Amino acid sequence: MVELALELLERATYLAGEKLSCRITFRNTSESKPETVAWASAQLHCQCSYKEELVKTPLDVLPSPATDTAFVPNKGEKGKTVVSTEAVVLLCDLELGPGESKSYTYTESIPEDGPPSWSGRLVRYSYKLCVGAQRLSGTVQMLRIPFTVLKIPGSLQRSETVQSPSNPNPFHVTDNDSTNDTEEALQQLAADMSKKASCRCILSHCILCVWLCANFHSNLHTKKSSWHRREIVAI
């Protein structure tokens, strides 16, 4: 038997357009015979679920996937898939000796054109990372991990504006050159707070503050211990 483990590496809250990374590990739990994993694929998708008796079916949904593939990430899910990334083939015909394990890293950008995560009484938008795998002569197994996506409207969406370097020498590296995403977001928040407030700006600030708090919380846990969200299934 082969054990499939799926683990988010950084955090469970992201901004639209950010990159999500995870570690996918296959381990042969048998101590006497080798095992072969025929294939494994990964994909991100957003599922819209709603009360059909109260909400009309959305028109901007993705068509149902073709039946000529064994990897169907939304199989068994309620509602409709509104956005998804391209499925990525992680491996084919992976041979594992007794007790052997092998890990892969999957990185994907979260679509910017999708809706933010939302859980209401009538409608719910949920994002999931899905990994499918099949052992040779076995059945297809799916492993899903949910994550949250925040979307900042308007000018607060992280831009790639070029600023003049504080250090005129490009070959001299200083500590200021390693500004992380959280510090950049804080600088952007401080700059926008000096402008005239509007309803849209206030909403954007609230969303950004939630994301910053999530980043700070995950970074705090990362320093104390190895933070992760992990799921395991036997294939």
C-alpha positions as protocol buffer text, in pm:
chain_id: "A"
residue {
  index: 1
  type: MET
  ca { x: 0 y: 0 z: 0 }
}
residue {
  index: 2
  type: VAL
  ca { x: 112 y: 356 z: -74 }
}
residue {
  index: 3
  type: GLU
  ca { x: 48 y: 651 z: 156 }
}
residue {
  index: 4
  type: LEU
  ca { x: -16 y: 990 z: -6 }
}
residue {
  index: 5
  type: ALA
  ca { x: 46 y: 1298 z: 211 }
}
residue {
  index: 6
  type: LEU
  ca { x: -46 y: 1652 z: 106 }
}
residue {
  index: 7
  type: GLU
  ca { x: 93 y: 1947 z: 301 }
}
residue {
  index: 8
  type: LEU
  ca { x: 62 y: 2326 z: 259 }
}
residue {
  index: 9
  type: LEU
  ca { x: 405 y: 2479 z: 317 }
}
residue {
  index: 10
  type: GLU
  ca { x: 335 y: 2841 z: 411 }
}
residue {
  index: 11
  type: ARG
  ca { x: -17 y: 2935 z: 521 }
}
residue {
  index: 12
  type: ALA
  ca { x: -385 y: 2884 z: 445 }
}
residue {
  index: 13
  type: THR
  ca { x: -479 y: 3244 z: 348 }
}
residue {
  index: 14
  type: TYR
  ca { x: -368 y: 3407 z: 23 }
}
residue {
  index: 15
  type: LEU
  ca { x: -433 y: 3709 z: -196 }
}
residue {
  index: 16
  type: ALA
  ca { x: -561 y: 3650 z: -549 }
}
residue {
  index: 17
  type: GLY
  ca { x: -258 y: 3623 z: -777 }
}
residue {
  index: 18
  type: GLU
  ca { x: -23 y: 3491 z: -509 }
}
residue {
  index: 19
  type: LYS
  ca { x: 154 y: 3159 z: -545 }
}
residue {
  index: 20
  type: LEU
  ca { x: 53 y: 2860 z: -336 }
}
residue {
  index: 21
  type: SER
  ca { x: 309 y: 2591 z: -261 }
}
residue {
  index: 22
  type: CYS
  ca { x: 263 y: 2244 z: -120 }
}
residue {
  index: 23
  type: ARG
  ca { x: 461 y: 1927 z: -63 }
}
residue {
  index: 24
  type: ILE
  ca { x: 327 y: 1597 z: -196 }
}
residue {
  index: 25
  type: THR
  ca { x: 484 y: 1282 z: -52 }
}
residue {
  index: 26
  type: PHE
  ca { x: 439 y: 921 z: -160 }
}
residue {
  index: 27
  type: ARG
  ca { x: 552 y: 649 z: 82 }
}
residue {
  index: 28
  type: ASN
  ca { x: 547 y: 274 z: 40 }
}
residue {
  index: 29
  type: THR
  ca { x: 419 y: 139 z: 371 }
}
residue {
  index: 30
  type: SER
  ca { x: 504 y: -219 z: 280 }
}
residue {
  index: 31
  type: GLU
  ca { x: 826 y: -363 z: 421 }
}
residue {
  index: 32
  type: SER
  ca { x: 848 y: -658 z: 184 }
}
residue {
  index: 33
  type: LYS
  ca { x: 734 y: -565 z: -169 }
}
residue {
  index: 34
  type: PRO
  ca { x: 775 y: -268 z: -404 }
}
residue {
  index: 35
  type: GLU
  ca { x: 481 y: -56 z: -520 }
}
residue {
  index: 36
  type: THR
  ca { x: 417 y: 151 z: -833 }
}
residue {
  index: 37
  type: VAL
  ca { x: 219 y: 474 z: -855 }
}
residue {
  index: 38
  type: ALA
  ca { x: 76 y: 488 z: -1208 }
}
residue {
  index: 39
  type: TRP
  ca { x: 16 y: 866 z: -1213 }
}
residue {
  index: 40
  type: ALA
  ca { x: -51 y: 1172 z: -999 }
}
residue {
  index: 41
  type: SER
  ca { x: -192 y: 1514 z: -1088 }
}
residue {
  index: 42
  type: ALA
  ca { x: -266 y: 1840 z: -905 }
}
residue {
  index: 43
  type: GLN
  ca { x: -501 y: 2136 z: -959 }
}
residue {
  index: 44
  type: LEU
  ca { x: -655 y: 2437 z: -783 }
}
residue {
  index: 45
  type: HIS
  ca { x: -1026 y: 2505 z: -821 }
}
residue {
  index: 46
  type: CYS
  ca { x: -1302 y: 2722 z: -675 }
}
residue {
  index: 47
  type: GLN
  ca { x: -1640 y: 2563 z: -611 }
}
residue {
  index: 48
  type: CYS
  ca { x: -1965 y: 2759 z: -590 }
}
residue {
  index: 49
  type: SER
  ca { x: -2237 y: 2590 z: -386 }
}
residue {
  index: 50
  type: TYR
  ca { x: -2581 y: 2738 z: -329 }
}
residue {
  index: 51
  type: LYS
  ca { x: -2939 y: 2659 z: -238 }
}
residue {
  index: 52
  type: GLU
  ca { x: -3094 y: 2570 z: -572 }
}
residue {
  index: 53
  type: GLU
  ca { x: -3447 y: 2647 z: -457 }
}
residue {
  index: 54
  type: LEU
  ca { x: -3354 y: 3005 z: -370 }
}
residue {
  index: 55
  type: VAL
  ca { x: -3066 y: 3094 z: -604 }
}
residue {
  index: 56
  type: LYS
  ca { x: -3062 y: 3076 z: -983 }
}
residue {
  index: 57
  type: THR
  ca { x: -2785 y: 2871 z: -1141 }
}
residue {
  index: 58
  type: PRO
  ca { x: -2486 y: 3095 z: -1227 }
}
residue {
  index: 59
  type: LEU
  ca { x: -2421 y: 3129 z: -1599 }
}
residue {
  index: 60
  type: ASP
  ca { x: -2046 y: 3186 z: -1575 }
}
residue {
  index: 61
  type: VAL
  ca { x: -1950 y: 2837 z: -1465 }
}
residue {
  index: 62
  type: LEU
  ca { x: -1698 y: 2603 z: -1621 }
}
residue {
  index: 63
  type: PRO
  ca { x: -1831 y: 2312 z: -1826 }
}
residue {
  index: 64
  type: SER
  ca { x: -1819 y: 1965 z: -1677 }
}
residue {
  index: 65
  type: PRO
  ca { x: -1485 y: 1796 z: -1740 }
}
residue {
  index: 66
  type: ALA
  ca { x: -1460 y: 1530 z: -2006 }
}
residue {
  index: 67
  type: THR
  ca { x: -1501 y: 1171 z: -1898 }
}
residue {
  index: 68
  type: ASP
  ca { x: -1192 y: 1046 z: -2085 }
}
residue {
  index: 69
  type: THR
  ca { x: -962 y: 1134 z: -1795 }
}
residue {
  index: 70
  type: ALA
  ca { x: -937 y: 971 z: -1454 }
}
residue {
  index: 71
  type: PHE
  ca { x: -849 y: 1297 z: -1279 }
}
residue {
  index: 72
  type: VAL
  ca { x: -1171 y: 1488 z: -1200 }
}
residue {
  index: 73
  type: PRO
  ca { x: -1092 y: 1731 z: -912 }
}
residue {
  index: 74
  type: ASN
  ca { x: -1454 y: 1835 z: -853 }
}
residue {
  index: 75
  type: LYS
  ca { x: -1593 y: 1482 z: -852 }
}
residue {
  index: 76
  type: GLY
  ca { x: -1838 y: 1445 z: -565 }
}
residue {
  index: 77
  type: GLU
  ca { x: -1835 y: 1818 z: -488 }
}
residue {
  index: 78
  type: LYS
  ca { x: -2158 y: 2014 z: -450 }
}
residue {
  index: 79
  type: GLY
  ca { x: -2232 y: 2307 z: -681 }
}
residue {
  index: 80
  type: LYS
  ca { x: -2037 y: 2427 z: -984 }
}
residue {
  index: 81
  type: THR
  ca { x: -1671 y: 2497 z: -1059 }
}
residue {
  index: 82
  type: VAL
  ca { x: -1634 y: 2869 z: -1138 }
}
residue {
  index: 83
  type: VAL
  ca { x: -1258 y: 2888 z: -1185 }
}
residue {
  index: 84
  type: SER
  ca { x: -971 y: 2640 z: -1198 }
}
residue {
  index: 85
  type: THR
  ca { x: -607 y: 2613 z: -1300 }
}
residue {
  index: 86
  type: GLU
  ca { x: -465 y: 2377 z: -1556 }
}
residue {
  index: 87
  type: ALA
  ca { x: -414 y: 2025 z: -1427 }
}
residue {
  index: 88
  type: VAL
  ca { x: -44 y: 1943 z: -1378 }
}
residue {
  index: 89
  type: VAL
  ca { x: 94 y: 1592 z: -1414 }
}
residue {
  index: 90
  type: LEU
  ca { x: 327 y: 1532 z: -1121 }
}
residue {
  index: 91
  type: LEU
  ca { x: 457 y: 1186 z: -1210 }
}
residue {
  index: 92
  type: CYS
  ca { x: 406 y: 871 z: -1414 }
}
residue {
  index: 93
  type: ASP
  ca { x: 507 y: 517 z: -1320 }
}
residue {
  index: 94
  type: LEU
  ca { x: 680 y: 600 z: -993 }
}
residue {
  index: 95
  type: GLU
  ca { x: 843 y: 290 z: -845 }
}
residue {
  index: 96
  type: LEU
  ca { x: 890 y: 279 z: -468 }
}
residue {
  index: 97
  type: GLY
  ca { x: 1090 y: 14 z: -290 }
}
residue {
  index: 98
  type: PRO
  ca { x: 987 y: -125 z: 52 }
}
residue {
  index: 99
  type: GLY
  ca { x: 967 y: 163 z: 299 }
}
residue {
  index: 100
  type: GLU
  ca { x: 1083 y: 415 z: 34 }
}
residue {
  index: 101
  type: SER
  ca { x: 929 y: 762 z: 3 }
}
residue {
  index: 102
  type: LYS
  ca { x: 956 y: 1044 z: -250 }
}
residue {
  index: 103
  type: SER
  ca { x: 838 y: 1405 z: -228 }
}
residue {
  index: 104
  type: TYR
  ca { x: 738 y: 1659 z: -490 }
}
residue {
  index: 105
  type: THR
  ca { x: 676 y: 2033 z: -465 }
}
residue {
  index: 106
  type: TYR
  ca { x: 374 y: 2178 z: -646 }
}
residue {
  index: 107
  type: THR
  ca { x: 352 y: 2557 z: -695 }
}
residue {
  index: 108
  type: GLU
  ca { x: 64 y: 2733 z: -866 }
}
residue {
  index: 109
  type: SER
  ca { x: -59 y: 3092 z: -896 }
}
residue {
  index: 110
  type: ILE
  ca { x: -409 y: 3155 z: -763 }
}
residue {
  index: 111
  type: PRO
  ca { x: -628 y: 3290 z: -1048 }
}
residue {
  index: 112
  type: GLU
  ca { x: -687 y: 3666 z: -1025 }
}
residue {
  index: 113
  type: ASP
  ca { x: -1017 y: 3650 z: -1212 }
}
residue {
  index: 114
  type: GLY
  ca { x: -1188 y: 3429 z: -956 }
}
residue {
  index: 115
  type: PRO
  ca { x: -1416 y: 3537 z: -670 }
}
residue {
  index: 116
  type: PRO
  ca { x: -1292 y: 3570 z: -312 }
}
residue {
  index: 117
  type: SER
  ca { x: -1372 y: 3301 z: -58 }
}
residue {
  index: 118
  type: TRP
  ca { x: -1718 y: 3348 z: 87 }
}
residue {
  index: 119
  type: SER
  ca { x: -1943 y: 3146 z: 316 }
}
residue {
  index: 120
  type: GLY
  ca { x: -2299 y: 3276 z: 336 }
}
residue {
  index: 121
  type: ARG
  ca { x: -2642 y: 3135 z: 404 }
}
residue {
  index: 122
  type: LEU
  ca { x: -2734 y: 3111 z: 35 }
}
residue {
  index: 123
  type: VAL
  ca { x: -2404 y: 3104 z: -156 }
}
residue {
  index: 124
  type: ARG
  ca { x: -2059 y: 2971 z: -74 }
}
residue {
  index: 125
  type: TYR
  ca { x: -1732 y: 3005 z: -268 }
}
residue {
  index: 126
  type: SER
  ca { x: -1463 y: 2765 z: -152 }
}
residue {
  index: 127
  type: TYR
  ca { x: -1111 y: 2713 z: -288 }
}
residue {
  index: 128
  type: LYS
  ca { x: -939 y: 2376 z: -271 }
}
residue {
  index: 129
  type: LEU
  ca { x: -609 y: 2222 z: -366 }
}
residue {
  index: 130
  type: CYS
  ca { x: -677 y: 1879 z: -514 }
}
residue {
  index: 131
  type: VAL
  ca { x: -428 y: 1599 z: -578 }
}
residue {
  index: 132
  type: GLY
  ca { x: -534 y: 1278 z: -750 }
}
residue {
  index: 133
  type: ALA
  ca { x: -328 y: 960 z: -773 }
}
residue {
  index: 134
  type: GLN
  ca { x: -366 y: 597 z: -869 }
}
residue {
  index: 135
  type: ARG
  ca { x: -159 y: 299 z: -768 }
}
residue {
  index: 136
  type: LEU
  ca { x: -94 y: 38 z: -1034 }
}
residue {
  index: 137
  type: SER
  ca { x: -399 y: -193 z: -1045 }
}
residue {
  index: 138
  type: GLY
  ca { x: -565 y: 30 z: -782 }
}
residue {
  index: 139
  type: THR
  ca { x: -846 y: 284 z: -776 }
}
residue {
  index: 140
  type: VAL
  ca { x: -821 y: 661 z: -817 }
}
residue {
  index: 141
  type: GLN
  ca { x: -793 y: 849 z: -487 }
}
residue {
  index: 142
  type: MET
  ca { x: -847 y: 1223 z: -436 }
}
residue {
  index: 143
  type: LEU
  ca { x: -700 y: 1436 z: -159 }
}
residue {
  index: 144
  type: ARG
  ca { x: -823 y: 1793 z: -104 }
}
residue {
  index: 145
  type: ILE
  ca { x: -708 y: 2075 z: 123 }
}
residue {
  index: 146
  type: PRO
  ca { x: -918 y: 2394 z: 151 }
}
residue {
  index: 147
  type: PHE
  ca { x: -760 y: 2739 z: 161 }
}
residue {
  index: 148
  type: THR
  ca { x: -887 y: 3098 z: 177 }
}
residue {
  index: 149
  type: VAL
  ca { x: -851 y: 3359 z: -98 }
}
residue {
  index: 150
  type: LEU
  ca { x: -887 y: 3734 z: -36 }
}
residue {
  index: 151
  type: LYS
  ca { x: -933 y: 3979 z: -321 }
}
residue {
  index: 152
  type: ILE
  ca { x: -844 y: 4346 z: -289 }
}
residue {
  index: 153
  type: PRO
  ca { x: -1040 y: 4567 z: -530 }
}
residue {
  index: 154
  type: GLY
  ca { x: -906 y: 4878 z: -699 }
}
residue {
  index: 155
  type: SER
  ca { x: -577 y: 5046 z: -627 }
}
residue {
  index: 156
  type: LEU
  ca { x: -484 y: 4839 z: -324 }
}
residue {
  index: 157
  type: GLN
  ca { x: -424 y: 4526 z: -530 }
}
residue {
  index: 158
  type: ARG
  ca { x: -50 y: 4479 z: -504 }
}
residue {
  index: 159
  type: SER
  ca { x: 109 y: 4661 z: -796 }
}
residue {
  index: 160
  type: GLU
  ca { x: 453 y: 4623 z: -947 }
}
residue {
  index: 161
  type: THR
  ca { x: 548 y: 4990 z: -953 }
}
residue {
  index: 162
  type: VAL
  ca { x: 920 y: 5046 z: -986 }
}
residue {
  index: 163
  type: GLN
  ca { x: 1075 y: 5264 z: -718 }
}
residue {
  index: 164
  type: SER
  ca { x: 1413 y: 5430 z: -734 }
}
residue {
  index: 165
  type: PRO
  ca { x: 1668 y: 5223 z: -544 }
}
residue {
  index: 166
  type: SER
  ca { x: 1796 y: 5367 z: -218 }
}
residue {
  index: 167
  type: ASN
  ca { x: 2133 y: 5211 z: -292 }
}
residue {
  index: 168
  type: PRO
  ca { x: 2294 y: 5355 z: -608 }
}
residue {
  index: 169
  type: ASN
  ca { x: 2539 y: 5066 z: -632 }
}
residue {
  index: 170
  type: PRO
  ca { x: 2355 y: 4763 z: -782 }
}
residue {
  index: 171
  type: PHE
  ca { x: 2638 y: 4528 z: -683 }
}
residue {
  index: 172
  type: HIS
  ca { x: 2622 y: 4616 z: -314 }
}
residue {
  index: 173
  type: VAL
  ca { x: 2361 y: 4413 z: -128 }
}
residue {
  index: 174
  type: THR
  ca { x: 2217 y: 4551 z: 195 }
}
residue {
  index: 175
  type: ASP
  ca { x: 1961 y: 4422 z: 441 }
}
residue {
  index: 176
  type: ASN
  ca { x: 1703 y: 4665 z: 300 }
}
residue {
  index: 177
  type: ASP
  ca { x: 1704 y: 4475 z: -30 }
}
residue {
  index: 178
  type: SER
  ca { x: 1532 y: 4176 z: 130 }
}
residue {
  index: 179
  type: THR
  ca { x: 1199 y: 4345 z: 207 }
}
residue {
  index: 180
  type: ASN
  ca { x: 934 y: 4078 z: 238 }
}
residue {
  index: 181
  type: ASP
  ca { x: 577 y: 4088 z: 112 }
}
residue {
  index: 182
  type: THR
  ca { x: 434 y: 4180 z: 452 }
}
residue {
  index: 183
  type: GLU
  ca { x: 654 y: 4489 z: 483 }
}
residue {
  index: 184
  type: GLU
  ca { x: 565 y: 4598 z: 130 }
}
residue {
  index: 185
  type: ALA
  ca { x: 194 y: 4559 z: 207 }
}
residue {
  index: 186
  type: LEU
  ca { x: 233 y: 4762 z: 527 }
}
residue {
  index: 187
  type: GLN
  ca { x: 406 y: 5043 z: 334 }
}
residue {
  index: 188
  type: GLN
  ca { x: 130 y: 5040 z: 75 }
}
residue {
  index: 189
  type: LEU
  ca { x: -136 y: 5046 z: 345 }
}
residue {
  index: 190
  type: ALA
  ca { x: 26 y: 5346 z: 514 }
}
residue {
  index: 191
  type: ALA
  ca { x: 47 y: 5533 z: 183 }
}
residue {
  index: 192
  type: ASP
  ca { x: -317 y: 5469 z: 96 }
}
residue {
  index: 193
  type: MET
  ca { x: -439 y: 5561 z: 443 }
}
residue {
  index: 194
  type: SER
  ca { x: -309 y: 5916 z: 383 }
}
residue {
  index: 195
  type: LYS
  ca { x: -548 y: 5955 z: 87 }
}
residue {
  index: 196
  type: LYS
  ca { x: -913 y: 6052 z: 107 }
}
residue {
  index: 197
  type: ALA
  ca { x: -1110 y: 5757 z: 244 }
}
residue {
  index: 198
  type: SER
  ca { x: -1397 y: 5607 z: 49 }
}
residue {
  index: 199
  type: CYS
  ca { x: -1625 y: 5308 z: 98 }
}
residue {
  index: 200
  type: ARG
  ca { x: -1423 y: 5107 z: -150 }
}
residue {
  index: 201
  type: CYS
  ca { x: -1094 y: 5210 z: 7 }
}
residue {
  index: 202
  type: ILE
  ca { x: -1217 y: 5124 z: 356 }
}
residue {
  index: 203
  type: LEU
  ca { x: -1325 y: 4779 z: 237 }
}
residue {
  index: 204
  type: SER
  ca { x: -987 y: 4727 z: 72 }
}
residue {
  index: 205
  type: HIS
  ca { x: -808 y: 4828 z: 392 }
}
residue {
  index: 206
  type: CYS
  ca { x: -1015 y: 4581 z: 593 }
}
residue {
  index: 207
  type: ILE
  ca { x: -931 y: 4298 z: 352 }
}
residue {
  index: 208
  type: LEU
  ca { x: -563 y: 4388 z: 353 }
}
residue {
  index: 209
  type: CYS
  ca { x: -559 y: 4403 z: 733 }
}
residue {
  index: 210
  type: VAL
  ca { x: -709 y: 4053 z: 750 }
}
residue {
  index: 211
  type: TRP
  ca { x: -441 y: 3927 z: 512 }
}
residue {
  index: 212
  type: LEU
  ca { x: -164 y: 4097 z: 709 }
}
residue {
  index: 213
  type: CYS
  ca { x: -294 y: 3947 z: 1033 }
}
residue {
  index: 214
  type: ALA
  ca { x: -304 y: 3603 z: 871 }
}
residue {
  index: 215
  type: ASN
  ca { x: 53 y: 3651 z: 748 }
}
residue {
  index: 216
  type: PHE
  ca { x: 172 y: 3764 z: 1090 }
}
residue {
  index: 217
  type: HIS
  ca { x: -5 y: 3474 z: 1260 }
}
residue {
  index: 218
  type: SER
  ca { x: 143 y: 3216 z: 1022 }
}
residue {
  index: 219
  type: ASN
  ca { x: 492 y: 3371 z: 1046 }
}
residue {
  index: 220
  type: LEU
  ca { x: 469 y: 3361 z: 1425 }
}
residue {
  index: 221
  type: HIS
  ca { x: 381 y: 2994 z: 1418 }
}
residue {
  index: 222
  type: THR
  ca { x: 652 y: 2925 z: 1161 }
}
residue {
  index: 223
  type: LYS
  ca { x: 917 y: 3064 z: 1394 }
}
residue {
  index: 224
  type: LYS
  ca { x: 794 y: 2855 z: 1687 }
}
residue {
  index: 225
  type: SER
  ca { x: 720 y: 2536 z: 1499 }
}
residue {
  index: 226
  type: SER
  ca { x: 671 y: 2401 z: 1148 }
}
residue {
  index: 227
  type: TRP
  ca { x: 323 y: 2529 z: 1064 }
}
residue {
  index: 228
  type: HIS
  ca { x: 136 y: 2324 z: 810 }
}
residue {
  index: 229
  type: ARG
  ca { x: -201 y: 2192 z: 706 }
}
residue {
  index: 230
  type: ARG
  ca { x: -164 y: 1826 z: 620 }
}
residue {
  index: 231
  type: GLU
  ca { x: -389 y: 1549 z: 489 }
}
residue {
  index: 232
  type: ILE
  ca { x: -310 y: 1180 z: 433 }
}
residue {
  index: 233
  type: VAL
  ca { x: -484 y: 907 z: 230 }
}
residue {
  index: 234
  type: ALA
  ca { x: -396 y: 552 z: 131 }
}
residue {
  index: 235
  type: ILE
  ca { x: -393 y: 471 z: -241 }
}
